[in-house]
Amino acid sequence: MFEMLISCKKEVSIRCGKDEIRGVITNYHPTFRLLKLNNVLIPIELIEQIEVLEPVLDSLAQSHNRRENRSLRLVAQGRHYS
């Protein structure tokens, strides 16, 4: 599994307890059960979650997201805010 993430060079977010680190996994050391991310070695026993982060592909997707954000409305105490 880790080899796939290393070869794809996708950015990941790893959570260990209250700590979270983002970066690209560069090495997996199966003998020691360690992942290397941003020059930090992390024991895989401590990892609670690994999330693959998807990059924004192009400016079209960004403009689409901005339009969606503009259309959101906040409703508080029966009033609508734009």
Phi, psi and omega in degrees: 000314183292328179299322178296316179294324179292314183291327179283339181056042177273146177285136180233162172241124181246130179248128176233099183065235179275349183269145176224135179229138179245145178163196180249129177289123183256332180212152171231126180250092185297328180300319182259356181055053181236143171251143176250124182219120181055043181061024176241130176268127184239122174294129185293341177294335182272347184284124178264327183206139171237124180240126176279124182268130181269127177285153173287126190285316183203178182291334178297317178295322179295316180293326177296317178295322179297319179296320178297319181295324179293331184276353178288144180233141176264127179248118179224124178052045175077003179254146179255131176240139179256000000 
